[in-house]
């Protein structure tokens, strides 16, 4: 006992010291400081370890489990796009706080002059996005085709007239006509309305899709540029053709039916 007792007392003292430091620092919330203190007790080339690696891992697990704040820049795992403020157009950042009982996600506008704060949970956000996607699947004609009949640029009109003259000429020069036609095609391609192409691709994607029962990241990524969020927690999708689509008003059909019913009641009976 005379040889074992000093080692036993030293081990007990070290254990009690570590336990005291853990509970004292946990009570005051200084988990990060405790982690640094515990790391020093793992030992190095100069000082022996007074706690083992398992105790250190348990202490870190307790620290991590009590960390309620997550990264401000963390985005929902299934939302691969930017969320912007509907009031000023600035980017909004998301913060998760598990201490909140209702909505644990908070969106904040990064514009200091605006800086609106919106409480909107990930589940509610994805549900509203899915509702808008289903609206477009049910009615792809909501997607506008683009400008289409915009006036041709002057250079296109000039090359078109020159090509017409070359093709109608009695002294047809094949090489010259080919050169003019290539220049015309190049100029027309340069002035293609990109919005028309993106509108066509988005409409085709929604026409091929079936109504969604849950959020579909693939369809969202192919058709949506960004999400707009206003102060009331209402969202809208900005499609890749820059068209804004909002969630359908749930009461619109009821109001229309009521209006139709009143009109029928007021009409004379034949």
C-alpha positions as CSV (number, residue, x, y, z in Angstrom):
1,X,0.0,0.0,0.0
2,X,2.8,2.4,0.7
3,X,3.9,2.2,-3.0
4,X,0.4,2.1,-4.5
5,X,-1.2,4.8,-2.3
6,X,0.6,7.9,-3.7
7,X,-0.2,6.9,-7.3
8,X,-3.9,6.2,-6.4
9,X,-4.2,9.6,-4.6
10,X,-2.6,11.4,-7.5
11,X,-5.0,9.7,-10.0
12,X,-8.0,10.6,-7.8
13,X,-6.8,14.1,-7.4
14,X,-6.4,14.5,-11.2
15,X,-9.8,13.0,-11.9
16,X,-11.5,15.3,-9.4
17,X,-9.7,18.3,-10.8
18,X,-10.8,17.5,-14.3
19,X,-14.4,16.9,-13.1
20,X,-14.4,20.2,-11.2
21,X,-13.1,22.1,-14.2
22,X,-15.7,20.4,-16.5
23,X,-18.7,21.2,-14.4
24,X,-17.6,24.7,-13.5
25,X,-16.8,25.8,-17.0
26,X,-19.9,24.1,-18.4
27,X,-22.1,26.0,-15.9
28,X,-20.6,29.3,-17.1
29,X,-20.8,28.3,-20.8
30,X,-17.1,28.4,-21.5
31,X,-16.9,25.2,-23.5
32,X,-14.2,26.3,-25.9
33,X,-12.0,27.3,-23.1
34,X,-12.5,24.0,-21.4
35,X,-11.5,22.2,-24.6
36,X,-8.2,24.1,-24.7
37,X,-7.6,23.2,-21.0
38,X,-8.4,19.5,-21.5
39,X,-6.1,19.4,-24.5
40,X,-3.2,20.5,-22.3
41,X,-3.9,17.6,-19.9
42,X,-3.5,15.0,-22.8
43,X,0.3,15.3,-22.3
44,X,3.2,16.0,-24.5
45,X,6.9,15.4,-24.7
46,X,7.5,17.3,-21.4
47,X,4.4,16.6,-19.3
48,X,2.7,13.2,-18.8
49,X,-1.0,12.8,-19.6
50,X,-3.4,12.9,-16.7
51,X,-6.5,11.9,-18.7
52,X,-6.9,9.4,-21.5
53,X,-8.1,10.0,-25.1
54,X,-11.5,8.5,-24.3
55,X,-12.3,11.0,-21.6
56,X,-11.2,13.8,-24.0
57,X,-13.5,12.6,-26.7
58,X,-16.4,12.4,-24.2
59,X,-15.8,16.0,-23.1
60,X,-15.7,17.2,-26.7
61,X,-19.0,15.3,-27.5
62,X,-20.7,17.1,-24.5
63,X,-19.3,20.5,-25.8
64,X,-20.6,19.9,-29.4
65,X,-24.0,18.7,-28.2
66,X,-24.5,22.0,-26.3
67,X,-23.5,24.1,-29.3
68,X,-26.9,25.6,-30.5
69,X,-25.5,28.1,-32.9
70,X,-24.7,27.0,-36.5
71,X,-22.9,28.8,-39.2
72,X,-24.7,31.9,-40.5
73,X,-23.9,31.0,-44.1
74,X,-25.3,27.5,-43.8
75,X,-28.0,26.8,-46.5
76,X,-30.6,24.1,-46.6
77,X,-29.0,21.0,-48.0
78,X,-31.4,20.7,-50.9
79,X,-31.6,24.4,-51.9
80,X,-28.8,25.0,-54.5
81,X,-29.3,28.7,-55.1
82,X,-29.2,32.2,-53.6
83,X,-32.0,33.6,-51.5
84,X,-32.4,37.4,-52.0
85,X,-34.4,40.1,-50.3
86,X,-37.6,41.0,-52.2
87,X,-37.4,44.6,-50.9
88,X,-33.8,45.6,-51.9
89,X,-32.4,42.7,-53.9
90,X,-29.5,42.0,-51.5
91,X,-28.5,38.5,-50.5
92,X,-30.0,37.0,-47.4
93,X,-28.1,34.8,-45.0
94,X,-29.6,31.9,-43.0
95,X,-28.9,31.2,-39.3
96,X,-30.0,28.1,-37.4
97,X,-30.8,28.3,-33.7
98,X,-32.1,25.1,-32.1
99,X,-33.1,27.0,-29.0
100,X,-36.1,28.3,-30.9
101,X,-39.3,26.2,-30.4
102,X,-41.1,27.1,-33.6
103,X,-39.0,28.3,-36.6
104,X,-35.4,27.5,-35.9
105,X,-34.2,29.2,-39.1
106,X,-33.8,33.0,-39.4
107,X,-33.1,34.8,-42.7
108,X,-31.4,38.2,-42.5
109,X,-30.9,40.7,-45.3
110,X,-27.2,41.6,-45.7
111,X,-28.0,45.2,-46.8
112,X,-27.4,47.4,-43.7
113,X,-30.0,49.9,-44.9
114,X,-32.6,47.2,-45.2
115,X,-31.6,44.4,-42.8
116,X,-35.1,42.7,-42.6
117,X,-35.3,39.6,-40.5
118,X,-37.6,36.8,-41.4
119,X,-38.4,33.7,-39.4
120,X,-39.0,30.9,-41.9
121,X,-38.2,27.2,-41.3
122,X,-36.5,25.0,-43.9
123,X,-39.6,22.7,-44.2
124,X,-41.9,25.7,-44.8
125,X,-39.5,27.2,-47.3
126,X,-39.2,23.9,-49.3
127,X,-43.0,23.4,-49.1
128,X,-43.7,26.8,-50.6
129,X,-41.1,26.2,-53.3
130,X,-42.7,22.9,-54.2
131,X,-46.1,24.5,-54.4
132,X,-44.8,27.0,-57.0
133,X,-43.1,24.3,-59.0
134,X,-46.4,22.3,-59.0
135,X,-48.2,25.4,-60.2
136,X,-45.8,25.6,-63.2
137,X,-46.1,21.9,-63.8
138,X,-49.9,22.2,-63.9
139,X,-49.8,25.2,-66.1
140,X,-46.5,25.6,-68.1
141,X,-48.1,28.4,-70.2
142,X,-47.4,30.7,-67.2
143,X,-43.9,30.9,-68.5
144,X,-43.6,33.9,-70.8
145,X,-42.0,33.1,-74.2
146,X,-39.9,36.3,-74.3
147,X,-39.8,39.3,-76.6
148,X,-39.8,37.3,-79.8
149,X,-40.8,39.9,-82.4
150,X,-38.3,42.6,-81.4
151,X,-37.0,44.8,-84.2
152,X,-33.9,43.4,-85.9
153,X,-30.6,45.3,-85.5
154,X,-29.5,47.6,-88.3
155,X,-26.6,45.4,-89.2
156,X,-28.9,42.3,-89.6
157,X,-31.2,44.2,-91.8
158,X,-28.3,45.5,-94.0
159,X,-26.9,42.0,-94.4
160,X,-30.3,40.6,-95.1
161,X,-30.9,43.1,-97.9
162,X,-27.4,42.4,-99.3
163,X,-28.1,38.7,-99.3
164,X,-31.4,39.2,-101.0
165,X,-29.7,41.3,-103.7
166,X,-27.0,38.7,-104.3
167,X,-29.5,35.8,-104.5
168,X,-31.8,37.8,-107.0
169,X,-28.9,39.0,-109.1
170,X,-28.5,37.7,-112.7
171,X,-24.7,37.7,-112.2
172,X,-24.8,35.3,-109.3
173,X,-21.5,35.1,-107.5
174,X,-21.5,32.0,-105.4
175,X,-18.5,32.8,-103.2
176,X,-19.7,36.4,-102.5
177,X,-23.3,35.1,-101.7
178,X,-21.9,32.5,-99.4
179,X,-19.7,35.0,-97.6
180,X,-22.7,37.4,-97.1
181,X,-25.0,34.5,-95.9
182,X,-22.4,33.4,-93.3
183,X,-22.0,37.0,-92.1
184,X,-25.8,37.2,-91.8
185,X,-26.1,33.9,-89.9
186,X,-23.3,35.0,-87.5
187,X,-25.0,38.4,-86.8
188,X,-28.4,36.8,-86.2
189,X,-26.9,34.3,-83.9
190,X,-25.2,37.1,-81.9
191,X,-28.6,38.8,-81.4
192,X,-30.6,35.8,-80.4
193,X,-32.9,36.6,-77.5
194,X,-31.4,34.4,-74.7
195,X,-34.6,34.8,-72.7
196,X,-36.6,33.0,-75.4
197,X,-34.3,30.0,-75.3
198,X,-34.3,29.8,-71.5
199,X,-38.1,30.2,-71.5
200,X,-38.5,27.3,-74.0
201,X,-36.2,25.1,-71.9
202,X,-38.0,25.8,-68.7
203,X,-41.4,25.2,-70.2
204,X,-40.2,21.9,-71.7
205,X,-38.9,20.8,-68.3
206,X,-42.2,21.5,-66.5
207,X,-44.3,19.9,-69.3
208,X,-42.3,16.7,-68.9
209,X,-42.6,16.7,-65.1
210,X,-45.3,15.1,-63.0
211,X,-46.8,16.9,-59.9
212,X,-44.4,16.7,-57.0
213,X,-45.1,15.2,-53.6
214,X,-41.9,16.7,-52.2
215,X,-39.2,19.1,-53.2
216,X,-37.3,18.0,-56.3
217,X,-33.7,19.5,-56.4
218,X,-33.1,18.4,-60.0
219,X,-36.1,20.3,-61.5
220,X,-35.4,23.3,-59.2
221,X,-31.8,23.5,-60.4
222,X,-32.7,23.3,-64.1
223,X,-35.3,26.0,-64.0
224,X,-34.8,28.4,-61.0
225,X,-32.2,31.2,-60.8
226,X,-32.9,32.3,-57.2
227,X,-35.5,32.6,-54.5
228,X,-37.0,36.0,-53.3
229,X,-38.2,36.4,-49.7
230,X,-40.2,39.3,-48.4
231,X,-40.6,40.6,-44.8
232,X,-43.8,38.6,-44.4
233,X,-42.2,35.3,-45.2
234,X,-43.7,35.0,-48.6
235,X,-41.5,33.6,-51.3
236,X,-41.3,33.9,-55.1
237,X,-39.1,32.1,-57.6
238,X,-37.0,33.9,-60.2
239,X,-36.8,31.6,-63.2
240,X,-33.7,31.4,-65.4
241,X,-35.5,33.6,-67.9
242,X,-35.7,36.3,-65.1
243,X,-39.5,35.8,-64.9
244,X,-40.9,36.0,-61.3
245,X,-43.5,33.4,-60.3
246,X,-45.3,33.7,-57.0
247,X,-47.2,31.2,-55.0
248,X,-50.8,30.9,-56.1
249,X,-53.4,32.6,-53.9
250,X,-55.3,29.8,-52.1
251,X,-58.4,32.0,-51.9
252,X,-58.5,33.0,-55.5
253,X,-60.7,30.1,-56.6
254,X,-63.1,30.6,-53.7
255,X,-63.4,34.3,-54.5
256,X,-64.1,33.5,-58.2
257,X,-66.7,30.9,-57.3
258,X,-68.4,33.3,-54.9
259,X,-68.4,36.0,-57.6
260,X,-69.9,33.6,-60.2
261,X,-72.5,32.5,-57.7
262,X,-73.6,36.1,-56.9
263,X,-73.8,36.9,-60.6
264,X,-76.0,33.8,-61.2
265,X,-78.2,34.8,-58.3
266,X,-78.7,38.3,-59.6
267,X,-79.4,37.3,-63.2
268,X,-83.1,37.1,-64.3
269,X,-84.6,33.7,-64.6
270,X,-85.9,32.9,-68.0
